[in-house]
Amino acid sequence: MKKANVILLVFVFLSFFSFAQNNRVKVGIVGEKFSDFTLKTYQGGEFSTDKLQGKNLLLISSRGKYTDKYWCGICYYQYAEFANLQTTKDICKKYNMEIVFLLPYNRDSIVGWEKNFANGLAYIEHTKHPADTTQLSAGEKNWIRFAQKHFPKSFSYPDNKIPLTLPILMDEKQEVSKGLDISRTEWDGTKTLQNVPLIYYIDKNGILQFKYISQSTADRPTAAYVLQMIEYIQKRH
């Protein structure tokens, strides 16, 4: 058999194996073994839960788009917050874990996500510090106060070069997202393909120890709270 044919067969087998594995992903139950899955990463290569080699896993699902044209600014803030903590405090080493973000799109769509990163963070900053508040409604003023309280940090990147230091999982066929029951085409007032924001913490033995699923796009726990929960869980074990 020619080498090219062998390579093709191996690729087909691995693709089928990943598809079959991902289709076995189920909603996680705290205290029980979490499903294994394999997805390609936007940065290159692939990520497999069965190759973590004794590491814990923090799986974060980003909403992604909130309309066909616009991306969720809070998702950008969430990614930037964890990426900044990794850069400044090496939280992956501290807690012996991998942090991955899940998006229900193909590579081309995630290219658009990356290109809009700076605009997404700018939206958060503009929300916190609007140029003119005289014409704002009471609801808009409440949103400003909410953003100031819950998204207090500011992130800036020279020349808008965003360091994507944490792997972004490309769930192009929504296999994992559907298995976790977070894939939606209508959610929180908008209609487009998106994920419900989710946080799973899975320990080094593959046991789901903590889960959080948002009821709206703005109700996510802070990175500080998530890390406090991880510390508490690790001390108990």
C-alpha positions in Angstrom: 0.0 0.0 0.0 1.3 3.4 -0.9 2.4 5.7 1.9 -0.1 8.4 0.8 -2.9 5.9 1.1 -1.8 4.8 4.5 -1.7 8.4 5.7 -5.2 8.9 4.4 -6.5 5.8 6.1 -5.0 6.9 9.4 -6.5 10.3 9.1 -9.9 8.9 8.3 -9.6 6.5 11.3 -8.6 9.3 13.7 -11.4 11.5 12.4 -14.0 8.8 12.9 -12.6 8.0 16.3 -12.8 11.6 17.4 -16.4 11.9 16.0 -17.5 8.7 17.8 -15.8 9.8 21.0 -17.3 13.3 20.9 -20.8 12.0 20.3 -20.5 10.2 23.6 -20.1 13.5 25.5 -22.9 13.9 28.1 -24.0 16.6 30.5 -21.6 16.3 33.4 -22.7 15.2 36.9 -20.7 16.6 39.8 -18.8 13.8 41.5 -18.8 11.5 38.5 -16.5 10.8 35.6 -16.6 13.3 32.8 -16.8 12.3 29.2 -13.6 12.3 27.1 -13.5 14.3 23.9 -11.0 15.5 21.3 -11.2 18.8 19.4 -8.8 20.7 17.2 -7.5 24.0 18.6 -7.5 27.3 16.9 -3.9 27.8 17.7 -3.0 24.5 16.0 -3.0 20.8 16.9 -5.7 19.2 18.9 -6.8 18.8 22.5 -7.8 15.5 24.1 -9.0 15.1 27.6 -7.6 11.6 27.7 -4.1 13.0 27.2 -4.0 15.4 30.2 -1.5 13.2 32.0 -2.5 13.8 35.5 -3.6 17.5 35.1 -6.8 19.1 36.2 -9.0 20.8 33.5 -10.9 24.1 33.5 -13.3 24.0 30.6 -14.9 27.3 29.8 -17.6 27.6 27.1 -17.9 31.1 25.6 -21.2 32.3 24.2 -19.4 33.5 21.1 -21.8 35.5 18.9 -24.9 37.2 20.3 -26.1 38.1 16.8 -25.0 37.0 13.3 -22.9 40.2 13.1 -21.7 40.8 16.7 -19.7 39.0 19.2 -20.2 38.9 23.0 -18.0 41.5 24.7 -18.3 39.8 28.1 -16.8 36.6 26.5 -13.7 38.6 25.4 -13.4 40.1 28.9 -13.6 36.6 30.4 -10.9 35.2 28.1 -8.7 38.3 28.7 -9.1 37.9 32.5 -8.0 34.3 32.6 -5.2 34.8 30.0 -3.9 37.8 32.0 -3.8 35.6 35.2 -1.9 32.9 33.3 0.6 35.4 32.0 1.1 37.2 35.4 0.7 34.4 37.9 1.1 31.2 35.9 -2.2 29.8 37.3 -1.9 26.7 35.1 1.2 25.6 36.9 0.0 26.8 40.3 -3.1 24.6 40.1 -1.7 21.9 37.9 -4.3 22.4 35.2 -5.1 23.2 31.6 -7.5 26.0 30.8 -9.4 25.7 27.5 -12.1 27.8 25.9 -14.8 26.2 23.8 -16.4 27.9 20.8 -19.1 26.3 18.6 -17.6 27.4 15.3 -15.1 26.6 12.5 -11.8 28.2 12.0 -13.0 30.9 9.6 -15.6 32.1 12.2 -13.0 32.1 15.0 -10.7 34.2 12.8 -13.5 36.8 12.9 -13.7 36.3 16.7 -10.0 37.1 17.0 -10.2 40.1 14.7 -13.0 41.6 16.9 -11.2 41.0 20.2 -10.1 44.5 20.7 -13.5 45.9 19.8 -15.1 43.6 22.2 -13.0 44.8 25.1 -13.5 48.4 23.9 -17.3 47.8 24.2 -16.8 46.8 27.9 -14.7 49.9 28.5 -17.2 52.2 26.8 -20.0 50.7 28.9 -18.1 51.4 32.1 -17.1 54.9 31.1 -19.6 56.4 28.6 -18.8 59.8 27.1 -22.2 61.2 28.0 -24.6 60.0 30.6 -27.2 62.8 30.4 -29.5 61.1 27.9 -29.3 57.6 29.3 -32.3 55.8 30.6 -32.5 54.3 34.1 -31.9 50.8 32.6 -28.8 52.0 30.8 -27.4 53.6 34.0 -28.0 50.3 35.8 -26.0 48.4 33.2 -23.1 50.9 33.6 -23.1 50.3 37.3 -23.3 46.5 36.8 -20.3 46.6 34.3 -18.2 48.8 36.6 -18.8 46.3 39.5 -18.4 43.0 37.6 -15.9 43.9 34.9 -13.5 46.2 36.8 -10.3 45.4 35.1 -9.0 47.0 31.9 -6.9 45.2 29.3 -4.8 46.8 26.6 -2.7 45.3 24.0 0.0 47.2 21.9 -1.1 47.4 18.2 -4.1 45.3 19.1 -2.0 42.1 19.1 -4.0 39.8 21.3 -1.9 37.0 22.9 -4.1 34.0 22.6 -2.2 32.1 25.3 -5.1 29.7 26.3 -6.3 27.1 23.8 -9.5 27.7 21.9 -11.3 24.6 21.0 -13.1 24.6 17.6 -16.3 22.7 18.0 -17.2 23.1 14.4 -20.0 20.4 14.4 -21.1 21.3 17.9 -20.6 17.7 18.9 -19.3 18.6 22.4 -21.6 21.6 22.8 -24.7 19.6 22.0 -23.5 16.8 24.3 -23.2 19.3 27.1 -26.7 20.7 26.1 -25.3 24.2 25.7 -25.6 24.7 21.9 -28.4 27.1 21.0 -29.7 29.0 18.0 -31.8 31.2 20.2 -30.8 32.3 23.8 -31.0 35.3 26.0 -32.9 37.4 23.6 -31.0 36.8 20.4 -31.1 34.3 17.5 -27.8 33.0 16.2 -25.6 29.9 16.7 -24.1 30.3 20.1 -23.2 28.5 23.3 -24.6 29.0 26.8 -21.7 30.1 28.9 -20.4 27.3 31.1 -17.6 26.5 33.5 -16.6 22.9 34.3 -13.7 22.0 36.6 -12.5 18.4 36.2 -9.9 17.0 38.4 -6.8 15.0 37.4 -8.8 11.8 37.8 -11.4 12.9 35.3 -14.1 13.6 38.0 -16.3 16.7 37.5 -15.9 18.7 40.7 -17.6 22.0 39.9 -20.0 23.2 37.2 -21.6 26.6 36.5 -24.1 27.2 33.7 -25.2 30.8 33.1 -28.8 31.8 33.1 -28.0 35.0 31.2 -24.9 36.3 29.4 -23.9 38.6 32.3 -24.2 36.3 35.3 -20.8 34.6 35.1 -18.5 34.2 38.2 -15.3 36.1 38.1 -12.0 34.4 37.5 -11.1 35.2 41.2 -14.1 33.3 42.4 -13.4 30.3 40.1 -9.8 30.1 41.4 -11.0 30.3 45.0 -13.3 27.4 44.3 -10.5 25.4 42.7 -8.3 26.0 45.7 -11.0 24.9 48.1 -11.6 21.7 46.1 -7.9 20.9 45.8 -7.4 21.3 49.6 -10.2 18.9 50.2 -8.6 16.3 48.0 
